[in-house]
Amino acid sequence: MSIDYRQEAKDAIDKRDYVSAWNFYTQALIESPKDLALWCNRALVGLNAGFPELTLMDSKRVVFLSLEKGKSMANDINLQNLVYKARYRLGLAAEKLGLPFLAAREFELLDTFNSKKNFGNIFEESCHQKKIDMTETYLRQQIILKREYEKRNTKIQISGIGKGWYKFTGSYPWDNRQSERISASMLQKIQGKLDIASDNKLKAVIIRSETDNPKLQLGIKTKQDVSHLTILFEEDPFISIHNRYNLRCDYCINKLSPTAREPGIPLKYPCKNQNCKEVFCNVRCYKKAMELYHRPLCGKDINKIIELSKREIGGLNHHALFLLKLFAIAKERNINPLDIEEIKHFTRLKTNPLFLEGHLVWDPEYESIYNNILSILDITMYDLQYDFWIFITLMNMIGANVFGRTFTDQAAEEKLSSIYPLCALMNHSCCDFVVPQYILPEPSNTVHNLIQDYERRRKRYHRKGYQSYRITLVTHRNLKKGEEIFYPYTQYSNSKPRRHESLLRNFGFMCHCNQCKKESGRYRGKPIAWFLYFPGDERGKNLVEIEN
């Protein structure tokens, strides 16, 4: 007997169980992916469930589907009503996200929309008043934020003009992968890989935290005593990216020569598809890329994603290229991107009440990145295997699990980043950690007098063509059996307040290591002037000058 998901969703709404209703509408959409009413209804329950960022995309799907109807929409009053409702919910979602410009635009459109007469005077007055309120809020935001930007010591937290706020607790209610990451089967899979990478020196364990949420985290401990300056383990990246300022291998990010061989720099190896702009070190990197992610991307125009990754403002835009590659891997494997085996155990960035008053910054560019990725990979926006909530979750996973380096010259700031599935298991400490070394032509200055064995390996890896961004972890003291292995997530030489700010911004937690307990001072975030984002909100008015 088939389940009537529409009726189940309506029953759940009557009980105000909006999460269940969202799930039922999702199941119905799997069967009917281009049903405007289902998308419109899911937009409503997403809003009521507290996920306005999801309502944004569902509402836009209704609008896009209506455009496919063409001229038939002009004579279809029911279709017009659905589009009106979707746009109204889009405006409400933008309002809840603190995006007054987007909200004002939608309510202004609705204020003149022909089908508004079908909703009665109260609804019309609501649209008209919201248009006025949102426009006033946006204009006030423009004037004050621009002025505060120019101050050296502004009293308020500035997210950026045109950006809003949202909350993310690590997972959406229907996503149970966070519990799977600490399961016995997951530990067994990880341990098999860790035994090889560490030469049986390390083991994956579950760590109980007294201060962080979630309380149970993965970690790495020693299986045996380990001497000072011992190589603990080595790992090649799963995927790497660079922001295309210099010519590099798009698989291993090794620097390349465009025309003639230079000492230590290989000549670029182009893709066999003449329309493809990706380049590699050699045929080995080309084949590896093709097996992993390159096939769905081959010959595609990814310039918009590259440009977004180069923006100076915007915290997670640099990871747009990671998201593109991960979606490509998922398409190649025909799976949900969150089910990619190499990253399923990753923790996620989440809101913390100690930072940004329990919010994350919402950048409208996230929608653009998502839609561009789907377009590049020829994925329809109605394919729920690549739904928008998956993109948001993946975005917050990547933000908390990337290792990278930045090189600055007169031309630009070049960023190189990689994802290391095993390194991501290590927890943070500001004072007691292993030292990372990258197999790059330029050695790190972190460890002086590197062990001879490491130097020999470096030369051998270059000769054999190993990953140029392979990471090697070296002990800086003797370790006892059962000790946890830590890695510094932030610049450990910074002051305690600066370290904590970096950890809260990028990883969503506060450090309580011995070093932090010893040091004085604490991170104090600036308050947010909420009245600049939400009409009727008085918070923050006393922090800025308001001209009448």
Buried (B, 14 or more C-beta within 10 A) or exposed (E): EEEEBBEBBBBBBEEEBBBBBBBBBBBBBEEBBEBBBBBBBBBBBBBBBEBBBBBBBBBBBBBBBBEEEEEEBEEBEEBBBBBBBBBBBBBBBBBBBBBBBBBBBBBBBBBEBEBBEEBEEEBBEBBBEBBBBBBEBBEBBBEBBEEBEEEEEBEBBBBEBBBBBBBBBBBBBEBEBBEEBBEEEBBEBBBEBBBEBBEEBBBBBEBEBEEBEBEEBBBBBBBEEBEEBBBBBBBBBBBBBBBBBBBBBBBBBBBBBEEEEEEEBBBBBEBEEEEBBBBBBBEBBBEBBBEBBBEBBBEBEBEBBBEBBBEEEBBBBBBBBBBBBBBBBBBBBEEBBBBBEBBBBBBBBBBBEBBBBEBBBBBBBBBBBBBBBBBBBEBEBBEBBBBBBBBBBBBBBBBBBBBBBEEEEEEEEBBBBBBBBBBBBBBBBBBBBBBBBBBBEEBBEEBEEBBEEBEEBBEEBBEEBBBBBBBBBBBEEEBEEEBBBBBBBBEBEEEBBBBBBBBBBBBBBBBBBEBBEEBEEEBEBEBBBBBBBBBEBEBBEEBBEEEE
